[in-house]
Amino acid sequence: MPTQNISILIAEDDADDRYLLQAAFEENGFTDKLEFVENGLEVLEYLNSIKSKDSDKKLPGFILLDLNMPKKDGREVLKELKQNPEFKKIPIIVFSTTNNEIEMRRCYELGANSYITKPNSFESLIKTVAALRTYWIFTSSIPV
């Protein structure tokens, strides 16, 4: 199983959730480069900045996307990314407090690769981060 480090883009407007996610990655011993943005517009700006010739950054291995963000919500971002030929292959994991079957179905219809409801405890978050990272690192390393 691959153990390479990757860049992970995390779109999360809540500072506490950003801190807990970073701590959960560290608690698992992962040394991936975590890039945090606080709203949907910043997701698009970050990815578009990578396309520039001056950038030495690579596209993220996957994106953790909160749904309820200011300026441009996760649903709009998801739809735009999956319609963009340069970004549509980046796995997008919706990571939201919204635990609603209709909302989940809508996200999958828009192109989400996975939908995870945010855990209620830090211990559960540590396990969730380990499972999703292991799965998406492995999946994204399979040649297409």
N, C-alpha and C positions, 0 to 999 in steps of 0.2 A: 504494500500500500504506500502511495506517495506521501512523503512528509515535507514536501517543499513549502516554503513560505510564499504567500501570495498577498496581493493587495485586496482588501475588502472595503467596499464603500458602504457606509452605514448612514442612512437618511433617517434622522431622529431629531425631533424638535425639543424633546424634553431632556434637560441637562442631567437630571438624575438617572434617566434611562441610559444616556450615553456613558455616564460614569460606570454604571453597573455592567453594561455590556463590555466595556474595556476591562473591568476587573474580572469578569467571567472568562474572557480570553486569556488573561494573565494567569488566573487561577488554574486553568487547564495547561499552562505551560506553552501556549501558542505564542509565537513571535511574529505573527503576520503583521503587515503594515495596515493598520486600521485608519481609514480616512473618514472623518465625520462631516456631514453637512446637515444643516438645520431645517431646510425646506426643499420643496420640489424644484424650485428654480435653481438652487445651488447644485442639485443632482445633475441637471442638464448642463449648467456652466462647467462643473467639474469634468464631466465626460467630454464636452466639446473642447475643453482646454487640452485634453490628452491628444486630440486630433491635430493640434497645431504642430508645425514642423519643429518648433523649438522645444517641445516637451520631451523629456526622457522617461516620462511615466508610461506604464502599460495599463491597458484596460483592467478593471478589477476582475478577480476570479469569480466573484458574485456580489450581488447587491442585497443588503438587508434594507427593506423599504417599509417605513411606517406609513399607514394610510392617512391618518389625520394630522396633516401638517399645514402650516400657513403658506400663503402665496400661491402654491400649486400643490394640491393634495396628491397622495400616493397613487390614486386611481388614474389621474391625468398623466402623471409621470410614467406609470406602467404602460399606458396606452401609447404614449409618444415613443418610448424606448423600443417597444415591440414592433412599431411601424418603421423604425429607423434601421436601414440595412447594416449600418456600422455597429449598432448596439444591440440588435435583437437577439444575438446569440449569448449575451451575458445572462447567466441565470439570475432571476430575480425572486427573492424569497420575501413575501409579504410577512412582516413581523408586527403584529398589531394587537391591541387590547380588544378589538372588535371580534367577538366570538359569535358570528351570525352566519348561518348557512347560506342565506341569500347573498350576503356580502362576499363570502368565500367563493361561491359559484361565479359571481360577477368578476372577481379578480382572476380566476382561472380562465374565464372567457376573454379577458383582456390580455392574457398571455403569461400570468404568473407561473413560475415553475414550482412553487410550493407556497403554502400558507401556514404560518405558525402563530398560534395565539400566545402572547407574552405570558410567561409563567408568573405565578403569584409569589414565589420565594426565590431568594438568591441561589439556594441549593439547586432548585429546579432549573434556574437559568444556566448555571454551570453545566448541568447535564445536557440541556437543550443546545447550548453553544457547541459543546463537544460533538454531539450527534450531527448537527447541521453542518458544521465545518468538515468533519470527517466525510460525510456523504458528498458534499459539494466539491471538496478538493478531489475526491476520487472521481466523481462524475465528470468534472471539468478537465480531468487529465486524460480521459478516453478520447482517442482521435475520432474526429467526425468524418 
